[in-house]
Amino acid sequence: MQHASVGLQAPRDAKPPINRTLGDFRLLRELGRGGMGIVYEAEQLSLGRPVALKVLPYAALLDNRQLERFKNEARAAAMLKHPHIVSVHAVGSERSVHYYAMELIRGRSLEEVIAALRRGEDETTETSAEERRGEDDSVLPRALNRRSEEAVPGEGSPGADTAAVAELSTLRSGDRKGYYRSVAELGLQAAEALEYAHGEGVIHRDVKPSNLMLDEGGRLHVTDFGLARVQNVEALTMTGDVLGTLRYMSPEQAEGRYVDHRSDVYSLGVTLYELATLRPALDGKDRRELLRRLAESQPKPPREVDPRIPRDLETVILKATAPAVEERYETAQEFADDLQRFLASEPVLAQRPGPWRHFVRWVGRNRVVASLFACSLILLTALAIGGPILAVRLATFAAGETEARKEAEAAQQRAEEATSDLQRLLTNTLAETIVTLENTPGVDQLLERLIEESATQFNDLMESTHISPTQRRDLANAYTQLGRVVEFRFNKERSIQMVQRSLRELERTAESLPNDSELQFALGDAMGFLSTKRDDIELGRRSVAVLEPLVASSPLNFDYRLRLLWARTFVTDVQTRHHDFEAARSELLALREAWQSLCDNYPDEVDPRGGLAYTKWKLGDRYRFAGYLTIAEQELREALEIPLDGIGMDARFRVAKSHLRHPLAFFF
């Protein structure tokens, strides 16, 4: 199937000129097609400029959700304005045909570049790949030139790629390291584009070579933003393209788990791996084997494939492609910064995986064998954090002396390390351990002691003057998340106390970080959680008031929208308890539509389904009490049909709470 990336040169077997108009656009020829639309080369008549026009097929109009997903993709792409992201010029419809116009990129996708380079290696059987890269530094330009000669003449003439060839030749000139510098430069451009998108609340989730275009000037452009949000993984497995797509997915995305911006970091990492080695980072004979390898192993170190790859570039790629989310670069910008350091011949910050990381991965694959050992080891780690905190206190007490000041500086560094360690413990290790060991006999006492020690260390760090406002914010937010897990595993009162403590620290930190969006989100999150546990509608309203501006500034940020909707759900629930039927129905209908919209926009996310099911239950309950039994039964049955497998604890709590007093029981 021809891939529908924008900017592809029309191949020899392209369909003949169309010469049809669609609104302000004259269609010239088809460039490609895929599951979400057909892409044409077109001319915008009012401005006389060439564009790539993506059109939703007529058949898709039969599915309202597919139409909404197409519109969502167009909106997501249109809001991104970055030199390395394909621009969207216009969005519209004509005679029920929906379309959007994009910048037309004259060039090649990295998928085509990699394929051409592979063919170049296959054609020269007398020499090895290592010798060719060392002795003939023009493999990439020759391959691209050959592809240019195969392109159809037209507005993108056969020489359209010449500038790109020259640019890449310059990057590669001098010695064999030039090629790997070009790999890093392209990765840098892509990482900066992704960082910008992430800042706007957009996660690509389909980063792969075919979605990265190289124009004639050697500039890289990220395409197809929003596409991965609207595609169903199971549907993709029915096409020949799935192994290609699955190969670039992060392990968490391939397994249908929650993904964040670090999933894009992984996908870009495996793309650079393939560009550097000309081999897939992970491969498998079928989908099942590939999924197993994604879950269990990291790609083979690139230097084992090609020893000429610089060690620092290999280290950067391995960091980006770590199977565990927390071991990757925290942001795409950190990824870009390390690539920039490599290009500047400066030491990279990434560290190569050591024996400890390999052990942790083994534990992940052998949880039953390692569970009790892991729990004991984590407990020792938590207890060890107290040392740096004591050093801080002693050093601060004697800060008037020179030696004490030096000790205070060293203690501050240790306090920062302790803060980081405790945050990781609260956010990742402890929460995962509680859930993983849920049914392990005799583990409750260990977990309770670990939680108590964590609480003590948290309180000590909060009293320290040696942590920054951002560290205080992150640590308090991590403590909130642990409070959620404690409620799920242990008891409500303990959980409330922990989150109340977090909220006090967040409110105190707000004075130092008045315009910090992460702090505002953490505040809204903690307020929303406490409002439901204490049945405090005023706190719920405060949560809504804090979260609404965040959603307004980043309308595509999934986490912002999810937390705001849960806060609205609680407030609406309380408000409608004593409202008359019409007022309650109106508010619940608006809330139901908001949850439905979130489910439609993020079909791979499971938590919105819990919100939709809960709201439908509440709406059905109000219909039942008002005597509209037929409509009530319809709402309640629809709520039951919503798949809740894999739903998060936050949504699971509300759904389970509603299930205990299930309104359908009144019908049977």
Buried (B, 14 or more C-beta within 10 A) or exposed (E): EBBBBBBBBBEEEBEEEBEEEBBBBBBBBBBBBBBBBBBBBBBBEEEEEBBBBBBBBEEBBEEEBBBBBBBBBBBBBBBBEBEBBBBBBBBBBEEEBBBBBBBBBBBBBBBBBBBBBBEBBEEEEEEEBEEBBBEEBBBBBBBBBEBBEEBBEBEBBBBBBBBBBBBBBEBBEEEBBBBBBBBBBBBBBBBBBBBBBBBBBBBBBBBBBBBBBBBBEBBBBBBBBBBBBBBEBEEBEEEEBBBBBBBBBBBBBBBBBBBBBBBBBBBBBBBBBBBBBBBBBBEBEEBEEBBEBBBEEBBBBBBEBBEBBBEBBBBBBBBBBBBBBEBBBEBBBBBBBBBBBBBEEEEBEBEEBEEEBEEBBEBBEEBEEBBBEBBEBBBEBBBEBBEBBEBBBEBBEEEEEEEBEEBBEBBBBBBBEBBEBBBBBBBBBBBBBBEBBEEBEEBBEBBBEBBEBBBBBBEBBBEBEBBBBBBBBBBBBBBBBBBBBBBBBBEEEBBBEBBBBBBEBBBEBBEEBEEBBEBBBBBBBBBBBBBBBEEBBEBBBBBBEBBBEBBEEBBBBBBBBBBBBBBBBBBBBBBBEEBEBEEBBEBBEEBBEBBBBBBBBBBBBBBBBBBBBBBBBBBBBBBBEBEBEEBBBBBBEBBBEBEBEBBBBBBBBBBBEBBEEBBBEEEE
